[in-house]
Amino acid sequence: MLKIILQSSQSIAPFNERARDLRILNKPLWLHQRDLLAPYITREVELPQGARMPQTNEPCLVFRDNLYFDEDYIKAFITEAKKRDKPSRAAFSINDAAFTEHCLPLSTSYIPAGDLYLTDLWYYPDGPQPAAEPLVIDMEARDLGYYHIPTYMASEKGDLVYKVPLRSLISIDSWVHVFIADSVFGMFGKAARELKRFDMDPVYKLGVLGSALYEGKQVLSCSKLVQVGRNCVIDPSAVIHGPTVIGDNVTIGAGVVIDNCIIGDHVNISQGNQILLSVVGDGTFLPFQASLFMTTLMEHSMVAQLTCLQMCVVGRNSFVGAGNIFTDFNLLSADIKARDGAGKLKPSNRPVLGSCIGHNVRIGSGLIIYPARMIESDVVLVASKERRVIDKDVYFEDSDHHGLNAANLHRRLYPRPGERTVESW
């Protein structure tokens, strides 16, 4: 089957990079797509925006390169489309709870068609054609709780739940969709599939229980649910619960807690860190006592001690200093707004949501970042009397490195007695 990749020229803020090059589940999106489609594809063609479709009579799978999909969804789509043996286009029903909760908000890619929404994924049995019938693949959403709201925080009490799909597809139009793909569709989705398999497959269930008994471990910590790569050093006091995947050459120190995560290669997680439902990219360093909850760290980033990131996305080669707090909840119960694919502020449909940091960002110590704020790539932020709370998006023009050399920066941070500091920059 021929694979035709349609390039998306849209740049995802604050990374200033196309979605295909961003890491999803610790793998570049283009590579994730290629690996999942490898069993079905014999050759591929990549087309820039506006290019004409190739003329061919062979079966074709056509998709835009900003789509994230998992193995279960693409298998179901291709199987059903082949069974139809007619041109088909992936579609979602407005009644699909996972789609309306996670995919539709902040998106600019879906095309409404009655009570359906069409997305940029097609199957053609005899080469590209002008029209294709909608093909709805149910994402099979399940309710999974992740927060309990106390009575003093909101009028709606009880557990907050995600509609977690067992098979998923989402167009990456905003940084929030990276968060959804990694944490909700990725880590929560993986847990939901494990629960389903544990309930439906007695042989697999016995295998997991047998491994736990043989290894003398708690069920969630056994090797069936915690995959560890080569040349890893893990302190015996670390607590690791699955489903978790740990890469090669990883060091995990004393007192670390890891629960349902992806840990990349060459990662150093030192003493006392807590990492829950998160994706930690290759070459990342967590010195000690940092906390990640439903957070993505792309490759070669560092988070210093006593910093807490909740529901955040951090780009590659970025540094987050000690004692920073990324809040994720509006105390006044106002809607959390985030920027969509067109850069407009719109409701995110998230009762709780963290913030996003671009690539090559340097953040000093002691800042408080409000929910859904963005810090653009290549920004340097230093806490000061004028700026300690980040309540607006921070762009490159606002970076603290503009117009100051090292001496001025040092003098601003450490003024002599009686000397005025450099004005805010």
ZIKADA-V548967 format. One record per residue. N is the residue number from 1. PHI is phi in radians with two decimals (NA if undefined). BURIAL is # if it has 24 or more other ideal C-beta (glycine too) atoms within 12 Angstrom, else .. D_FIRST is the distance of its C-alpha to the first C-alpha in whole Angstrom. Layout:
n: {N/N}
phi: {PHI/PHI}
burial: {BURIAL/BURIAL}
d_first: {D_FIRST/D_FIRST}
This chain:
n: {1/2/3/4/5/6/7/8/9/10/11/12/13/14/15/16/17/18/19/20/21/22/23/24/25/26/27/28/29/30/31/32/33/34/35/36/37/38/39/40/41/42/43/44/45/46/47/48/49/50/51/52/53/54/55/56/57/58/59/60/61/62/63/64/65/66/67/68/69/70/71/72/73/74/75/76/77/78/79/80/81/82/83/84/85/86/87/88/89/90/91/92/93/94/95/96/97/98/99/100/101/102/103/104/105/106/107/108/109/110/111/112/113/114/115/116/117/118/119/120/121/122/123/124/125/126/127/128/129/130/131/132/133/134/135/136/137/138/139/140/141/142/143/144/145/146/147/148/149/150/151/152/153/154/155/156/157/158/159/160/161/162/163/164/165/166/167/168/169/170/171/172/173/174/175/176/177/178/179/180/181/182/183/184/185/186/187/188/189/190/191/192/193/194/195/196/197/198/199/200/201/202/203/204/205/206/207/208/209/210/211/212/213/214/215/216/217/218/219/220/221/222/223/224/225/226/227/228/229/230/231/232/233/234/235/236/237/238/239/240/241/242/243/244/245/246/247/248/249/250/251/252/253/254/255/256/257/258/259/260/261/262/263/264/265/266/267/268/269/270/271/272/273/274/275/276/277/278/279/280/281/282/283/284/285/286/287/288/289/290/291/292/293/294/295/296/297/298/299/300/301/302/303/304/305/306/307/308/309/310/311/312/313/314/315/316/317/318/319/320/321/322/323/324/325/326/327/328/329/330/331/332/333/334/335/336/337/338/339/340/341/342/343/344/345/346/347/348/349/350/351/352/353/354/355/356/357/358/359/360/361/362/363/364/365/366/367/368/369/370/371/372/373/374/375/376/377/378/379/380/381/382/383/384/385/386/387/388/389/390/391/392/393/394/395/396/397/398/399/400/401/402/403/404/405/406/407/408/409/410/411/412/413/414/415/416/417/418/419/420/421/422/423/424/425}
phi: {NA/-1.47/-1.83/-1.98/-1.78/-1.65/-1.30/-1.78/-1.55/-1.18/-1.67/-1.61/-1.38/-1.64/-1.35/0.98/-2.59/-1.21/-1.03/-1.03/-1.67/-1.37/-1.52/-2.10/0.93/1.09/-2.59/-0.92/-1.01/-1.09/-1.29/-1.03/-1.09/-1.07/-1.15/-1.20/-1.58/-0.94/-1.15/-1.83/-1.90/-1.83/-2.72/-2.47/-2.36/-1.99/-2.02/-1.20/-1.05/1.59/-1.30/-1.39/-1.18/-1.18/-1.55/-2.71/-1.90/-1.50/-1.02/-2.32/-2.00/-2.05/-2.72/-1.52/-1.39/-1.75/-1.60/-1.80/-2.47/-1.80/-1.08/-1.17/-1.19/-1.16/-1.14/-1.13/-1.14/-1.15/-1.08/-1.21/-1.15/-1.14/-1.14/-1.17/1.02/-2.63/-0.97/-2.35/-2.21/-1.08/-2.51/-2.16/-1.45/-1.09/-1.56/-1.34/-1.08/-1.13/-1.15/-1.21/-1.40/-1.93/-1.53/-1.22/-1.05/1.22/-1.60/-2.19/-1.81/-1.45/-1.90/-1.21/-2.53/1.19/-1.66/-2.08/-2.18/-1.62/-2.19/-1.54/-2.50/-2.25/-2.23/-2.14/-1.24/-2.27/1.56/-1.03/-2.35/-1.12/-2.23/-2.59/-1.41/-1.09/-2.18/-1.61/-1.92/-1.15/-1.41/0.94/-1.27/-2.22/-1.46/-2.25/-1.39/-2.46/-2.57/-2.06/-1.63/-1.18/-1.13/-1.48/-1.79/-2.77/-1.30/-1.66/-1.54/1.89/-1.45/-1.53/-2.21/-1.75/-1.46/-1.66/-1.45/-1.42/-2.42/-2.44/-2.58/-2.63/-1.52/-1.49/-1.91/-2.55/-1.08/-1.10/-1.21/-1.13/-1.03/-1.09/-1.08/-1.37/-1.51/-1.42/-1.30/-1.44/-1.27/-1.11/-1.08/-1.11/-1.11/-1.12/-1.18/-1.13/-1.10/-1.11/-1.13/-1.11/-1.39/-1.68/-2.04/-1.12/-1.15/-1.11/-1.06/-1.12/-1.11/-1.15/-1.12/-1.13/-1.10/-1.11/-1.15/-1.13/-1.50/1.18/-2.10/-1.16/-0.97/-1.21/-1.77/-1.29/-1.19/-1.22/-1.96/-2.10/-1.67/-2.05/-1.35/-1.50/0.99/-1.69/-2.09/-2.15/-1.11/-1.06/-1.48/-1.23/-1.93/-2.21/-1.95/-1.64/-1.31/-2.33/-2.08/-2.03/-1.35/-1.54/0.99/-1.80/-2.03/-2.18/-1.52/-1.19/1.29/-1.28/-2.08/-2.23/-2.40/0.94/-2.37/-2.00/-2.00/-1.32/-1.41/1.00/-1.71/-2.06/-1.99/-1.47/-1.03/1.36/-1.31/-2.16/-2.29/-2.21/0.88/-2.23/-2.06/-1.98/-1.31/-1.01/1.25/-1.39/-2.22/-2.05/-1.02/-2.94/0.95/-1.75/-2.27/-2.15/-2.23/0.87/-2.18/-1.91/-1.97/-1.35/-1.11/1.06/-1.82/-2.48/-2.16/-1.44/-1.12/1.10/-1.69/-2.11/-2.03/-2.11/0.98/-1.98/-2.26/-2.11/-1.29/-1.33/0.98/-1.88/-2.16/-2.03/-1.24/-1.29/1.22/-1.58/-2.13/-1.82/-1.35/-2.42/-2.53/-1.51/-1.11/-1.54/1.05/-1.42/-1.07/-1.46/-1.81/-2.41/-1.51/-1.49/-1.12/-1.67/1.47/-1.62/-1.31/-2.48/-1.00/-1.53/1.05/-2.07/-1.20/-2.39/-2.83/-1.51/-2.15/-2.29/-2.05/-1.34/-1.44/1.01/-1.66/-2.15/-2.10/-1.29/-1.56/1.37/-1.74/-2.08/-1.95/-1.28/-1.04/1.17/-1.41/-1.99/-2.09/-1.19/-0.96/1.25/-1.51/-2.01/-2.13/-2.15/-1.14/-2.61/-1.10/-1.39/-2.52/-2.10/-1.91/-1.66/-1.97/-2.38/-1.05/-1.97/-1.84/-1.00/-1.13/-1.58/-1.07/-1.37/-1.64/-1.27/1.32/-2.16/-1.57/-1.07/-1.16/-1.12/-1.08/-1.11/-1.18/-1.14/-1.33/-2.29/-1.19/-1.23/-1.00/1.41/-1.63/-1.32/-1.47/-1.10/-1.07/-1.00/-2.24}
burial: {#/#/#/#/#/#/./#/./#/#/#/#/#/#/#/#/#/#/#/#/#/#/#/#/#/#/#/#/#/./#/#/././#/#/././#/#/././#/#/./#/./././././././././././#/#/#/#/#/#/#/#/#/#/#/#/#/#/#/#/./#/#/#/./#/#/./././././#/#/#/#/#/#/#/././#/#/#/#/./#/#/#/#/#/#/#/#/#/#/./././././#/#/#/#/#/#/#/#/#/#/././#/./././#/./#/#/#/#/#/#/#/#/#/./#/./#/#/././././././././././././#/./#/#/#/#/#/#/#/#/#/#/#/#/#/#/#/#/#/#/#/#/#/#/#/#/#/#/#/#/#/#/#/#/#/#/././#/./././././././././#/././#/./././././././#/#/#/#/#/#/#/#/#/#/#/././#/./#/./././#/#/#/#/#/#/#/#/#/#/././#/#/#/#/././#/#/#/#/#/#/#/#/#/#/#/#/#/#/#/./#/#/#/#/#/#/#/#/#/#/#/#/#/#/#/#/#/#/#/#/#/#/#/#/#/#/#/#/#/#/#/#/#/././#/#/#/#/#/#/#/#/#/#/#/#/#/#/#/#/./#/#/#/#/#/#/././././././#/#/#/#/#/#/././././#/./#/#/#/#/#/#/#/#/#/#/#/#/#/#/#/#/#/#/#/#/#/#/#/#/#/#/#/#/#/#/#/#/#/#/#/#/#/././#/././#/././#/#/#/#/./#/#/#/./././././././././././#/././././././././././././.}
d_first: {0/4/7/10/13/16/19/22/25/27/30/30/34/36/34/33/30/26/25/22/24/26/26/25/26/27/24/23/21/18/18/18/15/13/15/14/10/10/10/6/5/5/7/9/11/14/17/20/22/23/20/19/15/14/14/11/10/7/5/6/7/10/13/17/18/21/19/20/18/19/17/19/18/14/14/16/14/11/13/15/13/11/15/16/14/15/14/15/16/17/21/24/28/31/32/29/32/30/28/32/33/31/28/30/33/33/30/29/25/25/26/29/28/31/31/27/26/22/20/18/15/13/10/10/9/10/10/12/16/19/19/18/20/20/19/21/21/24/25/27/30/33/36/37/40/41/44/47/49/53/56/57/54/52/53/50/51/49/46/43/39/36/33/31/27/26/22/22/21/23/23/25/28/31/32/33/29/29/32/30/27/29/32/31/27/27/31/32/28/28/32/31/28/31/34/31/30/34/35/33/32/36/35/33/36/38/37/37/41/41/40/42/45/45/44/47/45/45/42/40/41/40/37/34/34/35/33/35/34/35/39/40/43/44/47/49/50/46/45/41/40/36/33/33/31/34/32/34/37/38/42/43/47/50/50/46/44/41/39/35/34/32/34/32/33/37/38/42/43/47/49/49/46/45/41/39/36/35/33/34/32/33/36/38/42/44/47/49/50/47/45/41/40/37/37/34/35/33/33/37/39/42/44/48/50/51/48/46/43/42/38/38/35/37/35/35/38/40/43/45/49/51/52/50/49/46/47/45/47/49/52/53/50/49/45/43/42/39/37/34/31/34/37/39/41/40/40/38/38/39/43/42/40/41/40/38/39/37/36/39/42/45/47/51/52/54/52/51/48/47/44/41/43/41/42/40/39/41/44/47/49/53/55/58/61/59/55/55/53/50/50/48/44/45/44/44/47/49/48/51/51/52/55/56/57/57/61/61/58/61/64/62/61/64/67/71/73/74/72/69/66/63/62/59/56}
